[in-house]
Amino acid sequence: MAVQKDIIAGTNADFMIVRELTVSGEQEEIGRALAEEAARSYGWRPVPADRRTARARRLWFERNWPQHHERMRGAALALGLDFEADEYYVDGLSGVPNGSACSATFLPPGATEEGRGLLGRNYDFFTTSAADLFAMLSGGQPTGGSEPPMASRPFVVRSKPTDGPATTLITMDTLDGCMDGINEHGLAVVLLIADAETAGEPVAAGPQVGLSSIQLPRFVLDTCATAEEARAALLGAKQYDLGTPLHYLIADASGDCFVWERDAGGDEHITDGDGGALCVTNHLLHKHSGELPADNAETMLTYERHRRLSKETEARLSGAGVRAAVDAVNFDAVGADVPYPIRTLWRSVFDLGERTLSARFYLADDRYSDELTFTC
């Protein structure tokens, strides 16, 4: 096993410090390294489990997602636990807090000047600590304590397993899931809040059998090479929300793409790109096939951002044009009166033909890092 960690953006004087973690070896070894890093960076510790549920989860992963199963085994080894005793949950390092806003668009090869599929996205999130956010959501005032902002320690995680595809991921605060990712086949996934207007409070349930909302992108990247394989895998996978419900833009190097959504009753919906640009923000696409409604104080400008991003991507674009399109709807540019302190914390652009992920990271108002490019 080989492990390398580097600071690639930011300093102690900036909002965030971004680290790159590169791990290669067997999945079990990768899982052990990720668990050790999560303990160091985030103070992560496993939580006691309901043994019946833990055993059912372990067996489900073994059958349906063996890569994650072996990484869980490695995490248990790192903690000195008996993996098959099922006494602790040794994965699912965090959930996704309520209320973030993101925008994403995919252009297939025929819609780009490079002749390669390009996916651009803004990851928009709070600039507060969890305690201050909870205080604001509860109608109180932030305390301004010493707890760091939730999104101030992201990682770029590059896994090179001996028994699966190489992946490059960006994660805000968990090392066994991701918010953005691409694999060596040129398949890319990004997640977004699914329904800003009606999402309500985050789901409080603990780990369940199947894929949590933040594990789903990693599952797709570990087990699929194309968008069609991803459709089949998701239709056959048990899923649950752990945190606010999310939806996902998934695209491959051929130009095939879709948005995966589940509604409150668990019904599953696929919105295909149909050969053109596919844009997604924070409302359920399968519920809005016609004219979009007006935004209100709770929607985080999801409809305005979708309308503008769709217009920006009507024309054939270059990589620079994709960057300009997503920059036009970021939370430094919109100038909106939103109720909570939110910024675009990173902008990522995937070149699916080249198997690259390029990203710049928020350091302070009006200041981002240089764009960094990673090859899968």
N, C-alpha and C positions, 0 to 999 in steps of 0.2 A: 504494500500500500504506500502511496505517496500523497502527502498533504502539503499544500502551500497556502499561506495567507498573507495578503498585502493590503495596505491602505491605498486606495486608488483615487479617492476624491475627498476633499474636506479636511478640516483641522478642528482642533478644540474651540477655535474662535468662530466656527461656522455652525449653521443649524444642524448639519449632519456630517457624519464620517461614514464613508462607504468603503466596505471591505470586499475584497475578492477572495473567495475560498475555492481552491481547486483540489479535488480529491479523485484519485484513481485507484482501482483495485476491484476486489469482489464486492458485491452489494453489501454483504455483512460488514466488511471493513469500512465501506463508505458510511453505513449507518452508525457505526461506532464513532467515526470521526465527527459526524454531524451532531450526535448527541453530546459529545465532549465539548464541541464549540458552542452549542446552545447553552450548556451549563455555564461556560465561561462568560459568554457575551450577554446572555439574558437572564441568568440565574435560574434556568429551567430545571425543574425537578419532576419526576413522574408522580402521578396522583394515584391513590388507592383505587382499585377497580372493583366493580361488580364481577365476580369471577365467571359467572355464566355468560355475561355480555363479552367480557374480555376473551374468553375462549372462542365464542362464536365469531368475533371479529378476527382473531388470529387465523382461524380456519378459513374464513371467507377470503382474507388476503392471500393465504397460501394457494387457494384454488384460482383466484381471479386476478391477483396482482402480486406475483411471487417476488418481484423486485422489492416492493415495499415490505413484504413479509420478512425478507432477509435483512433489510436495513433495520427493522424492528428488533430482530435477533441481535444485531450488532449493538443497538442502543442498550438492550438489556445487559449485554456483556460489559459495556462501558460502565454500567451502574452496579455491576456485581450481582445482578438478579437472575433468577431462574426463569428463562423466557416462557417455558411451558407451564409454570405454576399459575400464571394468569392473575397475579396479585396486584399488578400495576398496569396502567396504560402507559406505554413507552413510546407513544407517537402523539400526533396532534398537539404540537407545541403551543399553539395559540389559535384564537378565533379571529374574525374580522369585525371590528367595532362598527356600530351603526353610523350611517350618514355620510360616508365619503362619496365623491362624485368623480367619474372618469369618462373619457371619450376615446373612441377608437374607430379606425377605418381600415379596410383592406381593399387594395386595388390589384386585380389579377394582372398577369403579364401583358395582356392586350391593352390595358389601360395605363401602362407606364412607359416612359421613354426608354427605360433600360431594357424593356421586354422581360422583366422579372417581377414576380409578385412582391408587393411592398405593403407592410402593415405598420401603421403608425398609431401610437396611443399616448395619452396623458394619464399618469397616475396621480389623482387628486386626493389629498387626505388632510386631516387636521394637523396643525402645527403645535398642538398642546400635549400635555401629559394625559394619561388615562384619568387621573384624579381630577384634573381641571376640566376635562371634557365632561366627566360625570356630573361635576358641579353645575356646569352650564346647562346640560341637558335636563337637570333637575330644577332649573330656575334659579340657581344660586350664582355666586361669583367665584371665579378661579382663585385658588389659594396662592399660586405662584411659588409652590414648594420646590424642593430639590429634585424631585422625580424627573427624569429626562423625558422629552417628548416621545410619544409612541413610535414615531417614524424616523427617529434621528439616528438609527443604527442599522441601515439596510445592508444586505449582502448581495453580491453577485456570486452565485454558486455554480461552479462548473464541475460536473460529474463525468468521469470517464470510466465506466464500469467494464469489466471483462465479459459480462454476460447481459449486455443490453446496449441501446443506443446512447451515445454521448449527448448530454443536455447542457444548456446554458440557461440559467434562471435568474430572475430578480425577485427578491423577497423582502418584505418590509420588516417582519419581526418573527419569522418562523423558518426553520431550516429543513422541514420535511414537507413543505408545500411551496407554492410560489404564486406571485401575481402576474408575472410575465415569463414566458419560456419558449425555447425553440430546441428541436433535437436535430441530430445529424442527417435525418431524412428531409429536412426542410419543412417540418410541420411545426406550426406556432400556435400558441394559446395565450390569450389575455383574459383576465376576469374583471368584471365591473359590478357595481351595485345594480340589482335587477329592477327595483321598483321604488324610486325615491319618494313618490307621493304617498304610498300606502304601506311601506315596509314596516313601520312601527318599531317596537323594541326588538333587539336581537333575541333570537331563540336561545333559551337558557339551558336546553338539554345538553348533557355531556356526550362523550363518544358513543356512537351507535355502530351497528354492523353496516358495512358498506363504506362509501366515500363521503367524507365531509366536504363542504363546499370549497375549502381551501386546498384539499388534497386532489380534487378532480383534475386540475391542469397537469399536475405531476403524473397522475395515472395515465392520462392521454399520451403524454410525451414518452413515458416508459414503455407503453404497450402498442403504440400505433405509428404508422409511417405515412398515412394519407388521411385526408378529411373523411373519406368514405369509411375507412377503418374506424375512425373516431366516432362517427355516427353509430355504427354497429356496436362498438364497445360501450358507449353511453346508454344506448337503448337496452343493453343487457346488464347494466350495472345497477346495483342497489345504491341509492344516494340519500343524503339528508343534509339539512342546513345546520351549520354550527356557527352561529352568528347571523348577521343580516343575509337574506337570500341574495344570491348572485346569479349573473348570467355570463356567458363566455363567447368570445369570438375566436373561432378556430379556422385556420387556413393552411393550405399546403402549397408546395412549390409549383404544382400544375395550374394553380389558380382556383381550385375548388375551395369553397369556404361556406361557413354557416354560423349562425348564432344558436346556441343551446340554451333553452329556458325551461324552468319548471314553475308552475303556478302554485298557489297556496294549497290546492288539493292534491298536489303531487303529479298532476298531468304534465307530460313532457311535450315540448314543442321545438321544432327545427325550422328556422328561417334561412333559406338558402340564398346565396349571393346572385345566382342566375346570370353570371357572366359579367356583371358590372361591379362598381364600388359598393361595398356593404359597410354602412355606418351604424354605430351603436353607442348610446350614452347610458342613461340610467332609468329608462322605462322599458317595459316589456314590449318587444317588437310585435309579437303575435297578437297583442291587444290594440295595436295602433296601425292599421293598414291604410287609413285615410289621412285627412288633415289633422295635424297635431294640435292639441289644445294649448291654451296660454299657460305659462308657468305661474306658480304662486310661491309663497315664502318657503314651502317645504320641498319643492321639486329640484332645488339646486340647479335651475336653468337647464334641466335635461332636454326640454323641447326646443328651446332656443339654440342650444349647442348642436342638437341633431340637425335642425334646419340649416344652420350655417355650415356645418361640416359636410352635409349632403351637397350643398351648393358649391362649396370649395372643391369637391371631388368630382364634379360633373365633367370636367375637362381631363384630357390626358395629362398626367403629371410625371415629373421626375422625382427622384429622391428628395431633392431640395423642395419641390412643390408639396410633397407629402408632409415634410417637416413644417412648412409654412401653414399648411391647412390645419394641422393639430395645434400649432402655436396660436392660431387665430381664435381658438376656443379654450385656451388654458385659463387657469384661475389667477393669472397675473394680468391677462389681457381683457377679460370680459368686463371688469370694472363693476361687478354686480354687488348689490347690497344683500349678501348672504348672511344668515344668522350666526354662523360659526366661523372661526379662523381657519380657512382652507387655502392651500396653495397646490399648484402642480408640482409634486415632489420629484417626479422624473418624467422625462419624455423619452420613449423608446421607439426605435424604428427597426423593423426586421426586414432584411433582404432575404427572401426565402430561397431564391436561386443560389445565392452565395452562402447561405447558411450562416448569416451574421446577425447579431443583435447589437445595435448602437444605442447608447443612452447618455443623456446629460442629467445632472442631479442638482436639485435646489440647495443652494448654500445660504442665501439671504435674499431679501427682497431685491428684485432687479439683478440678481447675480446667480448664475448657474456654473457648474463645472464645465470644462471642455467636454465635447462629446467623445465618449470612449467606445471602441468597437471590439467585439468579442466574436471569434469564429468558433462555431460548434465543432 
